[in-house]
Amino acid sequence: MEKISLWPKIAVDFFREAYSELQKVNWLSRKDVVRATIGVAFVVLIVAIYVSSMDWVLSKLVRSIIGGR
């Protein structure tokens, strides 16, 4: 029974410590987050275009080899 009565205190202590740690985090500015997001989106777009073009080229090549349409 003793472990059950300690559960709320343990949970409260955990959330207090988690909140305390979050206060120590060096959060990025909104401008930095937007810049990073745009950069990631650009790289994803470039990779998607590359993969799509390679898929198209290779599918045409395979179709010509096996005599498909």
VOPAGU-2260 file (C-alpha; in pm, 1 decimal, decimal comma):
REM VOPAGU-2260
SITE   aa  ch    i         X         Y         Z
SITE  MET   A    0       0,0       0,0       0,0
SITE  GLU   A    1     288,9     233,4      60,9
SITE  LYS   A    2     389,0     238,7    -308,7
SITE  ILE   A    3      37,1     341,2    -413,0
SITE  SER   A    4      33,4     641,2    -179,5
SITE  LEU   A    5     372,0     758,8    -315,1
SITE  TRP   A    6     255,4     759,1    -678,1
SITE  PRO   A    7     103,1    1111,0    -682,8
SITE  LYS   A    8     415,2    1260,5    -522,2
SITE  ILE   A    9     642,0    1084,8    -771,6
SITE  ALA   A   10     430,5    1209,4   -1062,9
SITE  VAL   A   11     428,1    1567,7    -933,0
SITE  ASP   A   12     804,9    1558,1    -877,3
SITE  PHE   A   13     858,1    1427,0   -1229,3
SITE  PHE   A   14     654,7    1706,6   -1389,5
SITE  ARG   A   15     823,3    1971,7   -1174,8
SITE  GLU   A   16    1165,5    1849,0   -1281,7
SITE  ALA   A   17    1058,5    1825,5   -1646,5
SITE  TYR   A   18     929,6    2184,2   -1635,7
SITE  SER   A   19    1252,3    2296,2   -1471,5
SITE  GLU   A   20    1457,8    2132,1   -1747,2
SITE  LEU   A   21    1242,9    2291,6   -2018,5
SITE  GLN   A   22    1323,6    2632,5   -1872,7
SITE  LYS   A   23    1694,1    2562,9   -1936,1
SITE  VAL   A   24    1647,3    2484,3   -2306,2
SITE  ASN   A   25    1788,9    2738,2   -2550,0
SITE  TRP   A   26    1493,6    2767,5   -2788,9
SITE  LEU   A   27    1549,0    2891,9   -3143,9
SITE  SER   A   28    1391,7    3215,4   -3256,0
SITE  ARG   A   29    1090,6    3207,3   -3487,0
SITE  LYS   A   30    1307,1    3346,5   -3768,0
SITE  ASP   A   31    1558,9    3062,3   -3730,9
SITE  VAL   A   32    1284,1    2799,3   -3725,0
SITE  VAL   A   33    1123,7    2942,4   -4040,4
SITE  ARG   A   34    1462,1    2951,7   -4217,3
SITE  ALA   A   35    1539,4    2592,1   -4123,4
SITE  THR   A   36    1191,8    2477,3   -4229,2
SITE  ILE   A   37    1225,6    2644,0   -4569,1
SITE  GLY   A   38    1569,9    2488,7   -4613,2
SITE  VAL   A   39    1442,8    2141,2   -4530,5
SITE  ALA   A   40    1140,9    2182,0   -4761,5
SITE  PHE   A   41    1371,9    2291,5   -5045,2
SITE  VAL   A   42    1602,7    1992,7   -4999,1
SITE  VAL   A   43    1304,2    1755,1   -4983,9
SITE  LEU   A   44    1167,9    1906,5   -5306,5
SITE  ILE   A   45    1502,7    1864,7   -5484,9
SITE  VAL   A   46    1536,9    1503,0   -5368,8
SITE  ALA   A   47    1176,6    1427,8   -5472,3
SITE  ILE   A   48    1237,8    1570,4   -5819,9
SITE  TYR   A   49    1558,7    1367,9   -5852,6
SITE  VAL   A   50    1398,6    1041,9   -5736,6
SITE  SER   A   51    1095,8    1094,7   -5961,3
SITE  SER   A   52    1311,3    1165,1   -6265,5
SITE  MET   A   53    1528,5     860,0   -6198,6
SITE  ASP   A   54    1214,8     647,9   -6161,5
SITE  TRP   A   55    1079,9     779,4   -6491,0
SITE  VAL   A   56    1409,1     724,5   -6677,6
SITE  LEU   A   57    1461,9     375,6   -6538,9
SITE  SER   A   58    1102,4     270,2   -6606,4
SITE  LYS   A   59    1138,4     387,5   -6969,9
SITE  LEU   A   60    1466,4     196,4   -6996,2
SITE  VAL   A   61    1320,5    -124,1   -6853,8
SITE  ARG   A   62    1012,2     -97,6   -7076,7
SITE  SER   A   63    1230,0     -56,5   -7385,8
SITE  ILE   A   64    1440,1    -357,8   -7285,6
SITE  ILE   A   65    1145,8    -590,1   -7220,2
SITE  GLY   A   66     941,7    -456,5   -7511,9
SITE  GLY   A   67     659,5    -297,4   -7318,5
SITE  ARG   A   68     451,0      -1,4   -7427,6
